[in-house]
Amino acid sequence: MSTNVLRTADGWWVLRDDRAVPVDTKAVTTAELLADRAAVREAALSGAAGTPVAGLVVLSPVTTPCRVVAQMVNYRSHARDSGFTGDVPPAFFRKASGSVSGPGEAIVRPTHVRFLDYEIELGLVMAGPLPVGTVVEDRDLPSYVAGLVIANDVSAREIQLTRTQFYESKSYPTFTPTGPRLTLLEPEDFARLLDLRLKLSVNGEPRQDRTLADMIVRPARALTLLARFQPLQAGDLLLTGTPGGTALKAPPKAVEKIGSLLPPAVKWKAFFRSQAKNPRYLRTGDVITATIATPDGRIDLGEQRTPVAAAN
């Protein structure tokens, strides 16, 4: 059965219902904690009463610096929203690990960003080295993936689209809220991955809701493709794509064809004029709630609640 771990400024904790038991470890980083699984198991089996979780200020369970890699357009529903009609080629991009923030920390909108978007994603936290050239089968996942986290791949859409610049548009500080839990998996838990349901709402309004069955390139295949060129280490984070339901959607085909005939500056000005009428983009004061769990709750990554704030 999976084990849920929290991180605070005081250290690491194993979650048991509404209480948390401290892990007796010297680990500071996520990688160091994963190397001390014996201490995690000891805390999980401890008879200690623990501390009320409500009194803890929880940090991201993924410590930085680390590699943060993300899959692009990896759910069928998101592919439809993005205007893809055929096969979607697998693609990856990097995010700065300085974008990783806590599960309750405000997402800070830079002053020059108007079109701020959300993307709930399942994060895979690596258990150990993934060398270049590794081939990963489903049965191998427990050797490479230690656990799971909720992540939000926050995106500045006007930068992403006009500059085709994923790295900048998704790497501002606070643009990767992560946690609250690091859900450490046992080998038998991996058979339940496709049952995981990703849900995101803004101010209580449901926006995204899909299971991993909607995923195009699943974890073992994604790690194999990534390992063609990118090694990973324990504690590194792979974001596995977002379902449909983001604020940004591709324009109708007729509009897209007309836009392709316009000079780029004119095309983007017209596009963002239309996007300004879209109420689904994030605004200051909005609160994003994200959850990932199996229907029976046997794997439950907790609830992430992040407000949106203006810079300064």
C-alpha positions in Angstrom: 0.0 0.0 0.0 1.2 3.5 -0.8 2.8 5.8 1.9 2.1 9.5 1.9 5.0 11.7 3.0 4.9 15.5 3.8 7.7 18.0 4.1 7.9 21.0 6.4 10.7 23.3 7.4 11.2 20.9 10.4 11.7 17.8 8.2 9.8 14.9 6.8 6.6 13.3 8.0 4.5 10.2 7.3 0.8 10.9 7.0 -1.6 8.8 8.9 -5.2 10.0 8.5 -5.3 13.5 10.0 -2.0 13.2 11.9 1.6 13.1 10.8 4.5 11.1 12.4 8.0 12.6 12.0 10.5 10.5 10.0 13.8 10.0 11.9 16.1 10.8 9.1 18.9 13.3 8.3 17.6 13.6 4.8 17.3 17.1 3.5 16.6 16.5 -0.1 14.0 14.3 -1.8 16.8 12.1 -3.2 18.3 11.7 0.3 14.8 10.7 1.7 14.3 8.1 -1.1 17.7 6.6 -0.1 16.4 6.3 3.5 13.1 4.4 2.8 13.8 2.3 6.0 13.2 5.4 8.1 10.0 6.1 6.2 8.8 2.6 6.8 9.7 2.8 10.5 7.6 6.0 10.9 4.7 4.4 9.0 4.7 1.5 11.3 5.3 3.5 14.5 2.7 3.6 17.2 3.4 7.3 17.9 0.3 9.5 18.2 1.8 12.1 15.8 1.0 15.7 15.2 -2.2 17.2 13.7 -1.7 17.8 10.0 -3.8 21.0 10.3 -1.0 22.6 12.3 1.7 22.0 9.7 2.9 24.3 7.0 3.6 21.9 4.2 6.3 22.6 1.6 6.8 21.1 -1.8 7.9 17.4 -1.3 10.1 17.8 -4.3 13.2 19.7 -3.3 15.3 21.8 -5.6 17.5 22.1 -7.5 16.4 19.1 -9.6 15.5 18.4 -13.2 11.9 19.2 -14.1 10.9 17.8 -17.4 7.4 17.9 -18.9 5.4 16.1 -21.6 3.6 18.2 -24.1 0.0 17.5 -25.4 -0.2 14.0 -23.8 -3.9 13.6 -23.2 -6.4 12.9 -26.0 -8.8 15.5 -24.6 -6.1 18.1 -24.5 -5.0 17.2 -28.1 -8.6 17.9 -29.2 -8.7 21.2 -27.4 -5.3 22.1 -29.0 -6.6 21.4 -32.6 -4.8 18.1 -33.3 -6.7 15.8 -35.5 -4.2 13.1 -36.2 -1.4 11.4 -34.3 0.4 13.6 -31.7 4.1 13.1 -31.8 5.7 12.7 -28.3 7.5 15.9 -27.2 9.2 17.1 -24.0 10.3 20.4 -22.6 12.2 21.6 -19.5 11.0 23.8 -16.7 13.3 25.7 -14.4 13.3 24.0 -11.0 13.1 27.5 -9.5 9.5 27.4 -10.6 8.7 24.7 -8.0 6.6 26.0 -5.1 4.6 24.7 -2.2 1.0 23.4 -2.5 -0.5 26.4 -0.6 1.9 29.1 -1.9 0.4 31.8 -4.1 1.0 31.6 -7.8 2.4 35.0 -8.6 1.5 36.5 -12.0 4.3 38.6 -13.5 3.3 42.1 -14.3 3.6 41.6 -18.1 1.5 38.4 -18.2 -2.2 38.8 -19.0 -3.1 35.3 -20.0 -2.3 33.0 -17.1 -3.4 29.4 -17.5 -3.5 26.3 -15.3 -2.6 22.6 -16.2 -3.0 19.9 -13.6 -0.4 17.2 -14.1 0.6 13.9 -12.5 4.3 14.2 -11.5 6.6 11.1 -11.4 9.4 11.4 -8.9 12.4 9.4 -9.9 13.7 6.7 -7.6 17.2 6.5 -9.0 19.3 6.9 -12.1 17.7 6.6 -15.5 20.7 6.5 -17.8 20.6 7.4 -21.5 19.6 4.4 -23.5 17.4 2.9 -20.8 14.3 0.9 -22.1 11.5 0.9 -19.5 8.7 -1.6 -19.6 5.6 -1.4 -17.4 7.0 -4.1 -15.1 10.2 -2.0 -14.6 8.4 1.2 -13.3 9.0 0.4 -9.6 12.7 0.4 -10.3 12.6 3.9 -11.7 9.6 5.7 -10.2 9.5 6.2 -6.4 6.3 8.1 -6.1 3.8 10.6 -7.4 2.9 14.2 -6.7 0.2 16.7 -7.9 1.7 19.5 -10.0 0.3 22.5 -11.8 2.1 23.5 -15.0 1.2 27.1 -14.8 1.6 28.9 -18.2 2.0 32.4 -19.5 0.2 31.8 -22.8 1.2 35.0 -24.7 4.8 34.2 -24.2 4.4 30.5 -25.0 2.5 31.2 -28.2 4.1 34.4 -29.6 7.7 33.4 -28.9 7.2 29.6 -29.1 9.0 29.7 -25.8 8.0 27.0 -23.4 10.9 27.4 -21.1 10.2 31.0 -20.2 6.4 30.8 -20.3 6.4 28.0 -17.7 9.4 28.7 -15.6 8.6 31.9 -13.6 8.8 31.5 -9.8 5.7 29.7 -8.4 4.7 28.3 -11.8 5.0 24.7 -10.6 3.0 24.3 -7.4 3.9 20.7 -6.2 2.4 18.5 -3.5 1.1 18.4 -0.8 2.0 14.8 -0.6 4.8 12.6 -2.1 2.9 9.4 -2.5 5.5 6.6 -2.3 4.3 3.5 -4.2 4.8 -0.2 -3.6 5.2 -2.4 -6.7 1.6 -3.5 -6.7 0.4 0.1 -6.7 1.6 0.6 -10.3 -1.2 -1.5 -11.6 -3.6 1.2 -10.4 -2.0 4.1 -12.3 -4.7 4.3 -15.0 -7.4 4.6 -12.4 -5.9 7.8 -11.1 -8.3 10.7 -11.7 -7.0 14.3 -12.2 -9.5 17.0 -11.1 -8.9 20.8 -11.1 -11.4 23.6 -10.3 -11.1 27.3 -10.1 -13.1 29.0 -7.4 -15.1 25.8 -7.1 -15.9 25.6 -10.8 -14.8 22.3 -12.3 -12.4 22.8 -15.2 -10.4 19.6 -15.7 -11.5 16.0 -15.0 -9.9 12.9 -16.6 -8.2 9.6 -15.7 -4.9 8.5 -16.9 -6.7 6.2 -19.4 -6.9 9.4 -21.5 -3.1 9.6 -21.6 -1.4 9.2 -25.0 2.1 8.2 -24.0 2.0 6.4 -20.7 4.8 6.5 -18.1 7.0 3.5 -19.1 7.0 4.6 -22.8 7.6 8.2 -21.8 10.6 7.3 -19.7 12.0 5.2 -22.6 11.6 8.1 -25.1 13.0 10.6 -22.7 16.0 8.4 -21.9 17.0 8.5 -25.6 18.7 11.9 -24.7 18.0 12.9 -21.1 19.3 11.1 -18.0 17.4 11.5 -14.8 18.4 11.0 -11.2 16.6 10.3 -7.9 14.4 13.2 -6.9 14.0 14.5 -10.5 10.5 15.3 -11.6 8.6 14.3 -14.8 5.3 16.0 -15.5 3.2 13.7 -17.6 0.8 16.2 -19.4 -2.5 17.7 -18.7 -6.1 16.8 -19.7 -8.4 19.0 -21.7 -10.2 21.9 -20.0 -7.5 24.5 -19.9 -8.4 28.1 -20.6 -6.5 28.1 -23.9 -8.1 26.3 -26.8 -7.4 26.3 -30.5 -9.5 28.6 -32.6 -12.0 27.1 -35.1 -10.4 25.8 -38.3 -11.9 28.6 -40.4 -10.5 31.3 -38.1 -7.1 29.5 -38.0 -6.9 29.4 -41.8 -7.6 33.1 -42.1 -5.1 33.8 -39.3 -2.4 31.9 -41.2 -2.7 34.5 -44.1 -2.0 37.5 -41.8 1.3 38.9 -40.8 2.4 37.4 -37.4 2.0 40.6 -35.5 -1.5 41.2 -36.8 -2.5 37.5 -36.3 -1.4 37.5 -32.6 -3.0 40.8 -31.9 -6.3 39.6 -33.2 -6.0 36.3 -31.4 -5.3 37.8 -28.0 -8.1 40.4 -28.5 -10.4 37.4 -28.7 -8.8 35.7 -25.8 -9.3 38.8 -23.6 -13.0 37.9 -23.7 -12.3 34.4 -22.3 -13.3 34.3 -18.6 -11.4 31.1 -17.9 -7.9 32.6 -17.6 -6.6 33.0 -14.1 -7.2 36.3 -12.3 -5.8 37.8 -9.1 -7.8 36.4 -6.2 -8.7 33.1 -7.9 -8.2 29.9 -5.9 -7.2 26.7 -7.8 -8.0 23.3 -6.2 -6.4 20.2 -7.6 -6.7 16.6 -6.6 -5.4 13.2 -7.9 -6.7 9.9 -6.5 -8.1 6.5 -7.4 -11.9 6.2 -6.9 -11.4 4.0 -3.8 -8.8 6.4 -2.2 -6.2 3.7 -1.9 -3.8 6.0 -3.8 -4.5 9.6 -2.8 -2.1 12.5 -3.5 -4.1 14.9 -1.4 -5.5 18.3 -2.3 -3.6 21.3 -3.6 -5.1 24.8 -3.0 -3.2 27.7 -4.5 -4.4 31.3 -4.7 -3.4 33.6 -7.6 -1.7 36.8 -6.6 -0.4 39.8 -8.5 3.4 40.6 -8.4 4.2 43.1 -5.7 
